[in-house]
Amino acid sequence: EPEVTQTPSHQVTQMGQEVILRCVPISNHLYFYWYRQILGQKVEFLVSFYNNEISEKSEIFDDQFSVERPDGSNFTLKIRSTKLEDSAMYFCASRGIEDKEAFFGQGTRLTVV
Amino acid sequence: EDKVVQSPLSLVVHEGDTVTLNCSYEVTNFRSLLWYKQEKKAPTFLFMLTSSGIEKKSGRLSSILDKKELFSILNITATQTGDSAVYLCAVERGTYKYIFGTGTRLKVLA
């Protein structure tokens, strides 16, 4: 069964460092999303991406964040200068044209120390 | 401001019990409501509801949407320990965004 894959599963980084979280959405999907979940809190929308551009972003998604689809398969989230409060589980999701539900990857746990 | 509210926040039941989880929403440009189950990591899809009054069913799980009163319920009958998880309600707003509730943490005791 097709699935969304994310790497790495866990990343520890020092405050102020740049991190890139990688996702391979389900092939032939066209809508891509990043969500995050701080421990014990709800899943929060960060950004959606369609047709090679950002469709919508939340107030969390400030200038420190960027997304890219560098080739036909990867979808990346970059955090330029990490802060302690960026520590969270980051989920990538994708959706096809015909689907209504988004399929989620297993997440990358980011720990900023 | 768009919001999705789930209740209860947590629930402890015994195997065999029936549970009802609630989700109410106030979201502009509503397209659909989805239920996900989150055990350890990724939310896994359960149901998508777009029309009022039509029950979706999968085994012991069922769900229904009321678009007039702006809520949905998820029922689980004959609960098993494997049903222990966080159940997430998400509302699709427009094409590009899902708004999640805080989730209901269900624990089923043997």
Interface residues (C-beta under 8 A of the other chain):
Chain A: V4 Y31 Y33 Y35 Q41 K42 V43 E44 F45 S48 Y50 S55 E56 M89 F91 K100 E101 A102 F103 F104 G105 Q106 G107
Chain B: R31 S32 L34 Y36 K41 A42 P43 T44 F45 M48 T50 L88 A90 E92 G94 T95 Y96 K97 Y98 I99 F100 G101 T102 G103
